């Protein structure tokens, strides 16, 4: 599912719409992120300071930058 892109100050682009993980219960968070990726989201918004990266499984993913 292609989303409009936003141009960042450093010249890189990110999708305008991301999948937010705030307030998703930790028991289902990894599954919800897996589903979001399966349907085409490639912008996962999780807060590093609130253990969001660990809860979403993003900590174990490879991040590719354009």
C-alpha positions as a printed Julia matrix, in Angstrom:
66×3 Matrix{Float64}:
  0.0    0.0    0.0
  1.91   3.05  -1.17
  1.65   6.12   1.04
  2.68   9.69   0.16
  6.25  10.37   1.23
  7.65  13.23   3.34
 11.05  14.7    2.51
 13.2   15.1    5.63
 15.74  17.87   6.18
 18.6   15.45   5.5
 17.19  14.5    2.09
 15.77  11.1    3.08
 12.09  10.27   2.7
  9.67   8.51   5.04
  6.06   7.42   4.51
  3.56  10.08   5.58
  1.45   7.46   7.37
  2.94   5.14   9.94
  1.68   2.42  12.24
  1.71   3.73  15.81
  2.23   1.34  18.7
  1.32   3.63  21.61
 -1.3    2.07  23.89
 -1.26  -1.32  22.15
 -1.26  -3.92  24.96
  2.1   -5.66  25.21
  0.44  -9.07  24.9
 -0.61  -8.36  21.31
  1.9   -5.75  20.17
  4.28  -8.02  18.25
  1.38  -9.66  16.42
 -0.14  -6.29  15.53
  3.18  -5.02  14.16
  3.61  -8.23  12.15
  0.15  -7.7   10.64
  0.92  -4.05   9.85
  4.1   -5.08   8.03
  2.23  -7.85   6.19
 -0.3   -5.36   4.79
  2.38  -2.92   3.66
  3.33  -0.57   6.47
  7.04   0.17   6.51
  6.93   3.08   8.96
  6.52   1.72  12.49
  6.27   4.45  15.11
  7.37   3.21  18.52
  8.92   5.08  21.43
 12.4    3.97  22.37
 12.19   5.59  25.8
  9.08   3.65  26.79
 10.4    0.19  25.82
  8.35   0.45  22.64
 11.1   -1.0   20.5
 11.29  -4.11  22.64
  7.51  -4.55  22.82
  7.09  -4.28  19.06
  9.95  -6.59  18.19
 11.58  -3.74  16.27
 14.67  -4.3   18.39
 15.22  -7.56  16.52
 14.58  -6.2   13.01
 16.98  -5.0   10.39
 16.33  -1.38   9.44
 17.09  -0.43   5.87
 17.47   3.22   4.98
 16.98   4.67   1.54
